[in-house]
Amino acid sequence: MTTERVIRIFAGTMIMVSVYLYSQQSGAALNTPSWLWLTLFVGVNLFQSGFSRWCLMEKILIKLGVKPGGACGTC
């Protein structure tokens, strides 16, 4: 698995988790709009990395031994 695929999976997971926590109707006060800040944070990071081609998570994954490269396998 390449860094790009891991980042896409991680970003998607964070977005789904934050929306899920926001939508919960339990008494644990998880349905506060504060969870949407996580969604915004992930979106802003994806947006800026699209322009700057710099991603902190990619650097961390490479140091952890994940193979760098694109999701298509030929990048």
DSSP file (Angstrom, degrees, kcal/mol; ACC not computed):
  #  RESIDUE AA STRUCTURE BP1 BP2  ACC     N-H-->O    O-->H-N    N-H-->O    O-->H-N    TCO  KAPPA ALPHA  PHI   PSI    X-CA   Y-CA   Z-CA
    1    1 A M              0   0    0      0, 0.0    66,-0.7     0, 0.0     2,-0.2   0.000 360.0 360.0 360.0 139.9    0.0    0.0    0.0
    2    2 A T  B  >  -a   67   0A   0     64,-0.1     4,-2.2    68,-0.1     5,-0.2  -0.497 360.0-108.6 -96.6 166.5    1.3    3.4   -0.9
    3    3 A T  H  > S+     0   0    0     64,-1.6     4,-2.7     1,-0.2     5,-0.2   0.880 117.1  56.1 -60.7 -39.1    1.3    6.7    1.2
    4    4 A E  H  > S+     0   0    0     65,-1.5     4,-2.2     1,-0.2    -1,-0.2   0.910 108.6  46.7 -62.5 -41.5   -1.4    8.2   -1.1
    5    5 A R  H  > S+     0   0    0     64,-0.2     4,-2.4     2,-0.2    -1,-0.2   0.913 112.6  49.6 -66.5 -42.0   -3.8    5.3   -0.5
    6    6 A V  H  X S+     0   0    0     -4,-2.2     4,-2.9     1,-0.2    -2,-0.2   0.916 111.3  49.7 -62.8 -42.4   -3.2    5.4    3.3
    7    7 A I  H  X S+     0   0    0     -4,-2.7     4,-2.9     2,-0.2     5,-0.2   0.912 111.1  48.9 -64.0 -42.4   -3.8    9.1    3.4
    8    8 A R  H  X S+     0   0    0     -4,-2.2     4,-2.4    -5,-0.2    -1,-0.2   0.919 113.7  46.4 -62.9 -43.1   -7.0    8.8    1.4
    9    9 A I  H  X S+     0   0    0     -4,-2.4     4,-2.3     2,-0.2    -2,-0.2   0.925 114.6  47.2 -64.2 -44.9   -8.2    6.0    3.7
   10   10 A F  H  X S+     0   0    0     -4,-2.9     4,-2.6     2,-0.2    -2,-0.2   0.926 112.9  48.2 -63.4 -46.0   -7.3    7.9    6.8
   11   11 A A  H  X S+     0   0    0     -4,-2.9     4,-2.2     1,-0.2    -1,-0.2   0.923 112.7  48.5 -62.7 -44.3   -8.9   11.2    5.6
   12   12 A G  H  X S+     0   0    0     -4,-2.4     4,-2.4    -5,-0.2    -1,-0.2   0.897 111.4  50.4 -62.0 -40.3  -12.1    9.4    4.7
   13   13 A T  H  X S+     0   0    0     -4,-2.3     4,-2.7     2,-0.2    -2,-0.2   0.917 109.7  50.1 -64.1 -44.1  -12.2    7.6    8.0
   14   14 A M  H  X S+     0   0    0     -4,-2.6     4,-2.4     2,-0.2    -2,-0.2   0.892 111.5  48.8 -63.1 -39.8  -11.7   10.9   10.0
   15   15 A I  H  X S+     0   0    0     -4,-2.2     4,-2.2     2,-0.2     5,-0.2   0.934 113.2  46.6 -65.5 -45.5  -14.5   12.5    8.0
   16   16 A M  H  X S+     0   0    0     -4,-2.4     4,-2.4     1,-0.2    -2,-0.2   0.898 112.9  50.0 -64.5 -39.9  -16.9    9.6    8.6
   17   17 A V  H  X S+     0   0    0     -4,-2.7     4,-2.8     2,-0.2     5,-0.2   0.926 111.4  48.0 -64.5 -45.0  -16.0    9.4   12.3
   18   18 A S  H  X S+     0   0    0     -4,-2.4     4,-1.9     1,-0.2    -2,-0.2   0.903 113.9  46.3 -66.1 -39.3  -16.6   13.2   12.8
   19   19 A V  H  X S+     0   0    0     -4,-2.2     4,-2.1     2,-0.2    -1,-0.2   0.905 113.2  50.6 -67.7 -40.1  -19.9   13.1   11.0
   20   20 A Y  H  X S+     0   0    0     -4,-2.4     4,-0.9    -5,-0.2    -2,-0.2   0.938 111.0  47.7 -61.2 -47.4  -21.0   10.0   12.9
   21   21 A L  H  < S+     0   0    0     -4,-2.8     3,-0.4     1,-0.2    -1,-0.2   0.866 112.3  50.4 -64.3 -35.0  -20.1   11.6   16.3
   22   22 A Y  H  < S+     0   0    0     -4,-1.9    -1,-0.2    -5,-0.2    -2,-0.2   0.881 110.3  49.9 -67.2 -37.2  -22.0   14.7   15.3
   23   23 A S  H  < S+     0   0    0     -4,-2.1    -1,-0.2    -5,-0.1    -2,-0.2   0.567  81.7 115.5 -83.6  -7.7  -25.1   12.8   14.3
   24   24 A Q     <  -     0   0    0     -4,-0.9     7,-0.1    -3,-0.4     6,-0.0  -0.369  48.5-162.4 -65.7 137.9  -25.4   10.7   17.4
   25   25 A Q        +     0   0    0      5,-0.1    -1,-0.1    -2,-0.1    -4,-0.0   0.136  48.3 122.7-105.7  17.9  -28.5   11.3   19.5
   26   26 A S  S >  S-     0   0    0      1,-0.1     3,-0.6     2,-0.0     5,-0.3  -0.194  76.8-108.5 -74.6 172.3  -27.2    9.7   22.7
   27   27 A G  T 3  S+     0   0    0      1,-0.2    -1,-0.1     2,-0.1    -2,-0.0   0.324  97.9  94.3 -83.2   9.1  -27.0   11.5   25.9
   28   28 A A  T 3  S-     0   0    0      1,-0.1    -1,-0.2     0, 0.0    -2,-0.0   0.351  96.5-119.5 -85.0   7.9  -23.2   11.6   25.8
   29   29 A A  S <  S+     0   0    0     -3,-0.6     3,-0.4     1,-0.1    -2,-0.1   0.810  73.2 132.9  58.9  33.4  -23.2   15.1   24.2
   30   30 A L        +     0   0    0     -4,-0.2     5,-0.2     1,-0.2    -6,-0.2   0.631  53.2  77.2 -83.8 -13.7  -21.4   13.8   21.1
   31   31 A N        +     0   0    0     -5,-0.3    -1,-0.2    -8,-0.1    -9,-0.2  -0.050  66.0 123.4 -90.5  36.1  -23.9   15.6   18.8
   32   32 A T  S >  S-     0   0    0     -3,-0.4     3,-1.6    -2,-0.2     4,-0.3  -0.675  74.2-117.5 -90.7 150.6  -22.3   19.0   19.3
   33   33 A P  G >  S+     0   0    0      0, 0.0     3,-1.5     0, 0.0     4,-0.4   0.623 101.5  86.8 -62.6 -11.0  -21.1   21.0   16.3
   34   34 A S  G >  S+     0   0    0      1,-0.3     3,-1.4     2,-0.2     4,-0.5   0.816  78.3  63.6 -60.0 -30.1  -17.6   20.8   17.7
   35   35 A W  G X> S+     0   0    0     -3,-1.6     4,-0.9     1,-0.3     3,-0.8   0.754  90.3  66.9 -67.1 -22.0  -17.1   17.4   16.0
   36   36 A L  H <> S+     0   0    0     -3,-1.5     4,-2.3    -4,-0.3    -1,-0.3   0.700  84.7  71.6 -72.3 -17.2  -17.5   19.2   12.6
   37   37 A W  H <> S+     0   0    0     -3,-1.4     4,-2.6    -4,-0.4    -1,-0.2   0.850  93.8  55.6 -63.6 -32.8  -14.2   21.0   13.2
   38   38 A L  H <> S+     0   0    0     -3,-0.8     4,-2.3    -4,-0.5    -1,-0.2   0.916 107.1  49.0 -63.7 -42.9  -12.5   17.7   12.7
   39   39 A T  H  X S+     0   0    0     -4,-0.9     4,-2.4     1,-0.2    -2,-0.2   0.922 112.3  48.2 -60.8 -44.9  -14.1   17.4    9.3
   40   40 A L  H  X S+     0   0    0     -4,-2.3     4,-2.8     2,-0.2     5,-0.2   0.908 109.7  52.6 -62.4 -43.0  -13.1   21.0    8.4
   41   41 A F  H  X S+     0   0    0     -4,-2.6     4,-2.1     2,-0.2    -2,-0.2   0.921 111.2  46.0 -59.7 -46.0   -9.5   20.3    9.6
   42   42 A V  H  X S+     0   0    0     -4,-2.3     4,-2.3     1,-0.2    -1,-0.2   0.924 113.8  49.4 -64.1 -44.2   -9.2   17.2    7.3
   43   43 A G  H  X S+     0   0    0     -4,-2.4     4,-2.4     1,-0.2    -2,-0.2   0.906 110.5  49.2 -62.9 -42.7  -10.8   19.1    4.4
   44   44 A V  H  X S+     0   0    0     -4,-2.8     4,-2.8     2,-0.2     5,-0.2   0.902 111.1  50.4 -64.2 -40.8   -8.4   22.1    4.7
   45   45 A N  H  X S+     0   0    0     -4,-2.1     4,-2.1    -5,-0.2    -2,-0.2   0.905 111.5  47.6 -65.4 -40.4   -5.4   19.8    4.9
   46   46 A L  H  X S+     0   0    0     -4,-2.3     4,-1.4     2,-0.2    -2,-0.2   0.912 113.2  49.8 -63.5 -41.5   -6.5   17.9    1.8
   47   47 A F  H  X S+     0   0    0     -4,-2.4     4,-1.0     1,-0.2     3,-0.3   0.940 112.8  44.4 -62.5 -49.7   -7.1   21.2    0.0
   48   48 A Q  H  X S+     0   0    0     -4,-2.8     4,-3.1     1,-0.2     3,-0.4   0.867 110.9  53.9 -67.7 -35.0   -3.8   22.8    0.9
   49   49 A S  H  X S+     0   0    0     -4,-2.1     4,-1.7     1,-0.2    -1,-0.2   0.795 101.6  60.8 -70.5 -25.2   -1.8   19.6    0.0
   50   50 A G  H  < S+     0   0    0     -4,-1.4    -1,-0.2    -3,-0.3    -2,-0.2   0.842 116.0  32.0 -66.2 -33.0   -3.4   19.6   -3.4
   51   51 A F  H  < S+     0   0    0     -4,-1.0    -2,-0.2    -3,-0.4    -1,-0.1   0.864 128.7  35.4 -89.1 -42.1   -1.9   23.0   -4.1
   52   52 A S  H  < S-     0   0    0     -4,-3.1    -3,-0.2     2,-0.2    -2,-0.2   0.656  89.4-139.0 -90.4 -15.4    1.4   22.8   -2.2
   53   53 A R     <  +     0   0    0     -4,-1.7     2,-0.4    -5,-0.3    -4,-0.1   0.746  65.8 119.9  59.6  25.8    2.1   19.1   -2.7
   54   54 A W        +     0   0    0     -6,-0.3     2,-0.4     4,-0.0    -1,-0.2  -0.983  35.5 172.7-121.8 130.9    3.2   19.0    0.9
   55   55 A C     >  -     0   0    0     -2,-0.4     4,-1.7     1,-0.1     3,-0.2  -0.963  25.0-155.4-141.6 119.9    1.5   16.7    3.4
   56   56 A L  H  > S+     0   0    0     -2,-0.4     4,-2.2     1,-0.2     5,-0.2   0.891  97.9  55.0 -61.2 -41.0    2.8   16.1    7.0
   57   57 A M  H  > S+     0   0    0      1,-0.2     4,-2.8     2,-0.2    -1,-0.2   0.877 104.2  54.8 -62.9 -36.2    1.1   12.7    7.2
   58   58 A E  H  > S+     0   0    0      2,-0.2     4,-2.3     1,-0.2    -1,-0.2   0.922 107.9  49.3 -61.3 -43.4    2.9   11.6    4.1
   59   59 A K  H  X S+     0   0    0     -4,-1.7     4,-1.9     1,-0.2    -2,-0.2   0.907 112.3  48.2 -62.0 -41.9    6.2   12.5    5.7
   60   60 A I  H  X S+     0   0    0     -4,-2.2     4,-1.4     1,-0.2    -2,-0.2   0.921 111.0  50.2 -65.1 -44.3    5.3   10.6    8.8
   61   61 A L  H  <>S+     0   0    0     -4,-2.8     5,-2.5     1,-0.2     4,-0.3   0.886 108.6  52.1 -63.3 -39.2    4.2    7.5    6.9
   62   62 A I  H ><5S+     0   0    0     -4,-2.3     3,-1.3     1,-0.2    -1,-0.2   0.910 108.7  50.6 -63.3 -41.6    7.4    7.5    4.9
   63   63 A K  H 3<5S+     0   0    0     -4,-1.9    -1,-0.2     1,-0.3    -2,-0.2   0.794 106.9  55.5 -66.2 -26.4    9.4    7.6    8.1
   64   64 A L  T 3<5S-     0   0    0     -4,-1.4    -1,-0.3    -5,-0.1    -2,-0.2   0.489 126.6-101.4 -83.8  -3.3    7.3    4.6    9.4
   65   65 A G  T < 5 +     0   0    0     -3,-1.3     2,-0.3    -4,-0.3    -3,-0.2   0.544  69.5 148.6 100.1   7.6    8.3    2.6    6.3
   66   66 A V      < -     0   0    0     -5,-2.5    -1,-0.3    -6,-0.1   -64,-0.1  -0.591  56.7-106.2 -76.1 136.8    5.2    3.0    4.1
   67   67 A K  B     -a    2   0A   0    -66,-0.7   -64,-1.6    -2,-0.3    -1,-0.1  -0.432  34.6-129.1 -66.0 125.4    6.1    2.9    0.4
   68   68 A P        +     0   0    0      0, 0.0     2,-0.3     0, 0.0    -1,-0.1  -0.407  57.1  84.8 -72.8 153.0    5.9    6.4   -1.1
   69   69 A G  S    S-     0   0    0     -2,-0.1   -65,-1.5     6,-0.0   -64,-0.2  -0.814  70.6 -56.1 144.9 177.6    3.9    6.8   -4.3
   70   70 A G    >   -     0   0    0     -2,-0.3     3,-0.8   -66,-0.1   -65,-0.1  -0.318  43.5-112.5 -86.6 169.1    0.5    7.3   -5.9
   71   71 A A  T 3  S+     0   0    0      1,-0.2    -1,-0.1   -67,-0.1   -69,-0.1   0.724 110.3  65.7 -73.1 -21.9   -2.6    5.3   -5.6
   72   72 A C  T 3  S-     0   0    0      1,-0.1    -1,-0.2     0, 0.0    -3,-0.0   0.652 101.8-128.0 -79.4 -12.8   -2.5    4.1   -9.2
   73   73 A G  S <  S+     0   0    0     -3,-0.8    -1,-0.1     1,-0.1    -2,-0.1   0.243  97.7  71.0  88.1 -15.4    0.7    2.1   -8.6
   74   74 A T              0   0    0      1,-0.1    -3,-0.1    -5,-0.0    -1,-0.1   0.451 360.0 360.0-109.7  -3.8    2.5    3.8  -11.6
   75   75 A C              0   0    0     -5,-0.1    -1,-0.1     0, 0.0    -4,-0.1   0.467 360.0 360.0 -78.8 360.0    3.0    7.2  -10.1
